[in-house]
Structure formats: structure tokens, C-alpha cells
Amino acid sequence: FGIDQNLIFALKSMLIQVKSGIPLFNAIENVAKTNYGVVSDEFKIVVKEIMAGTPEANAIEKMALRTKSEYLRKAGWQIVNSIKSGASVVGALETTIETLTTNQLRAIKNYSAELNLWILLYLLLAAAIPTLGITFMVILSSMGGSDISELHIMLTIIFAFVIQVVLIGFVKNRKPKVIM
């Protein structure tokens, strides 16, 4: 998933360069030289292939077939289609950037909606239920004459702590990996 985090910045960089009149190859070469992680590595391969004599469209097409990133694949295919049809690459880059940004925003909105449920569960399981449990144990012990041992209270505290750790870890893992 790390490739998609840097992809939007790499594509924006390419878009700015192509819009300002820099040839597509030079823009790809600049992205390859910049530190965009796996995206730069993929474009380094494209640059090597182009410099070895492979046509731009074919090198980008190979990248699209090789990559595991759905978005880089789509961007590659759109660039290839633009090159082959003679259209401007700017439109393909803008469309891909817009799609990637929209998908990241959608992931953030879905996460925030889902987070409300997890906050409610966290409050119930980690705070309300242990507090009410201890309160009821105290009330029942005073009425029924049974004792609340330290073990009961410690088990309740440990239960609350474990639930907190599990829920926090779960929510942290559900967080979308997006960078805007």
C-alpha cells in the first residue's frame, strides 16, 4: 500500500512539470530521481528501459503490467493511451490525481463514520461496564453480605485494560493509510 501514498505526490510533480513544458521523459526522469519510494523505483526502471531504446509508451505499459498498485497501473494505462492517441498527457495525469484524491477522501470519510461506532464500544467496554460492574459488586456485597475480594477488583481492572488495548490496536489498524 506504500506505493499509493507517494503516488499522488509523484503524479502531481509530473503534472506540474509537463504543464510547464518539460517533456514527459524528463518529468519521468525527475520523479525517478526524487525520493518517492517505490514509485521512484518503478520510474527508474522506466527511464532505464527508455534509455535502452524502448519507446516511452512501451516502457510505461510494462510498468503498468508489472506494478501491484491499482492506481499506478491506471495512471500508466492512461498515460500510454494518451501517448498512443496523441492526446495531452496532462488530462490523463489530472484525471488520475483526481481519482486518487477522491478515493483517499472517501477512505477517510468511511473511517470517521466507522470510528464513531468504535468510540461507543470503547466507552462501553473500557469505561462504563467496568465502572458499573464494580458499583454493582459493592452494592450486592453490602446487601448480601458477600465479600468483594481484591481479586474481583483486580480482574475487573485487568479486563478493562485488556479491552482498551485490544480496541485501540484494532482502531489503529483500521486507519486508512493516506497522505494528502
C-alpha positions in Angstrom: 0.0 0.0 0.0 3.0 2.3 0.5 3.3 2.9 -3.3 -0.1 4.7 -3.3 0.9 7.0 -0.5 3.7 8.6 -2.6 1.9 8.1 -6.0 -0.2 11.2 -5.6 2.8 13.4 -5.0 4.8 11.9 -7.8 1.9 12.4 -10.2 1.4 16.0 -9.1 5.1 16.6 -9.7 4.9 15.1 -13.1 1.7 17.1 -13.9 3.4 20.4 -12.9 6.4 19.6 -14.9 4.5 18.6 -18.1 2.2 21.6 -17.8 5.3 23.9 -17.6 6.6 22.5 -20.9 9.0 19.9 -19.7 8.9 16.7 -21.9 7.3 13.7 -20.4 10.5 11.7 -20.4 12.3 14.4 -18.4 9.3 14.6 -16.0 9.5 10.8 -15.5 13.3 11.0 -15.0 12.8 13.8 -12.4 10.3 11.6 -10.5 12.7 8.7 -10.7 15.5 10.9 -9.1 13.2 12.2 -6.4 12.6 10.3 -3.2 9.1 8.9 -3.8 9.9 5.5 -2.5 8.6 2.6 -4.6 7.1 5.0 -7.2 10.6 6.4 -7.9 11.9 2.8 -8.2 9.3 2.0 -10.8 10.0 5.1 -12.8 13.8 4.4 -12.6 13.1 1.1 -14.4 11.0 3.0 -17.0 13.9 5.5 -17.5 16.4 2.7 -18.0 14.2 1.0 -20.5 13.6 4.2 -22.5 17.3 5.0 -22.5 18.0 1.4 -23.7 15.8 2.1 -26.7 12.3 1.0 -25.7 9.6 3.5 -26.8 8.1 5.6 -24.0 4.6 4.1 -24.3 6.0 0.5 -24.2 8.2 1.2 -21.1 5.2 2.7 -19.3 3.0 -0.1 -20.4 5.5 -2.6 -19.0 5.4 -0.7 -15.7 1.6 -0.8 -15.7 1.7 -4.6 -16.2 4.5 -5.1 -13.6 3.2 -3.0 -10.7 0.9 -4.2 -7.9 -0.6 -0.8 -7.3 -4.0 -0.5 -8.9 -3.6 3.3 -9.1 -0.2 3.3 -10.7 -1.5 0.7 -13.2 -4.4 3.0 -14.1 -2.1 6.0 -14.3 0.3 4.1 -16.6 -2.5 2.9 -18.9 -4.0 6.4 -19.1 -0.6 7.9 -20.0 0.0 5.1 -22.6 -3.4 5.8 -24.1 -2.7 9.5 -24.2 0.7 8.9 -25.9 -0.7 6.5 -28.4 -3.7 8.6 -29.3 -1.6 11.8 -29.5 -3.6 13.5 -26.7 -2.1 15.6 -24.0 -0.7 13.6 -21.0 -1.9 16.5 -18.8 -5.5 15.3 -18.9 -4.6 11.7 -18.0 -2.5 12.9 -15.1 -5.2 15.3 -13.8 -7.8 12.5 -14.0 -5.6 10.0 -12.2 -4.7 12.5 -9.5 -8.4 13.5 -9.0 -9.4 9.8 -8.8 -6.7 9.0 -6.3 -7.6 12.0 -4.2 -11.3 11.2 -4.3 -10.6 7.6 -3.2 -8.4 8.8 -0.3 -11.0 11.3 0.9 -13.7 8.5 0.7 -11.5 6.2 2.8 -11.1 9.0 5.4 -14.9 9.6 5.5 -15.6 5.9 5.8 -13.1 5.6 8.6 -14.5 8.6 10.5 -18.0 7.1 10.3 -16.7 3.7 11.4 -14.7 5.4 14.2 -17.9 6.6 15.9 -19.0 3.0 16.4 -15.6 2.0 17.8 -15.6 5.0 20.2 -19.0 4.0 21.5 -17.8 0.4 22.0 -14.6 1.7 23.7 -16.6 3.8 26.1 -18.9 1.0 26.9 -16.4 -1.9 27.3 -13.5 0.0 28.7 -15.2 2.6 31.0 -18.9 2.1 31.6 -19.2 -1.6 32.1 -16.2 -2.0 34.5 -17.4 1.0 36.5 -20.9 -0.3 36.7 -19.6 -3.8 37.4 -17.6 -2.6 40.4 -20.5 -0.5 41.6 -22.9 -3.4 41.4 -20.4 -5.7 43.2 -20.1 -3.2 46.0 -23.9 -2.8 46.3 -24.6 -6.6 46.1 -21.8 -7.3 48.7 -23.3 -4.8 51.1 -26.8 -6.2 50.7 -26.0 -9.9 50.5 -23.2 -10.0 52.9 -20.7 -11.5 50.4 -17.3 -10.0 50.2 -15.6 -8.4 47.2 -12.1 -9.5 47.2 -9.2 -7.7 45.8 -9.1 -10.4 43.2 -12.5 -9.3 41.8 -11.5 -5.7 41.6 -8.1 -6.6 40.0 -9.8 -8.9 37.5 -12.2 -6.1 36.5 -9.3 -3.6 36.1 -7.3 -6.1 34.1 -10.4 -6.8 31.9 -10.9 -3.1 31.3 -7.2 -2.7 30.5 -7.1 -5.6 28.0 -10.3 -4.4 26.3 -8.7 -0.9 26.0 -5.5 -2.2 24.4 -7.4 -4.5 22.0 -9.8 -1.8 20.9 -7.1 0.8 20.5 -5.0 -1.6 18.5 -7.9 -2.6 16.3 -8.9 1.1 15.6 -5.2 1.9 14.8 -5.0 -0.9 12.3 -8.3 0.2 10.6 -6.9 3.7 10.0 -6.6 4.4 6.3 -3.1 4.9 5.0 -3.5 8.1 3.2 -1.4 11.2 2.9 -2.8 14.4 1.4 
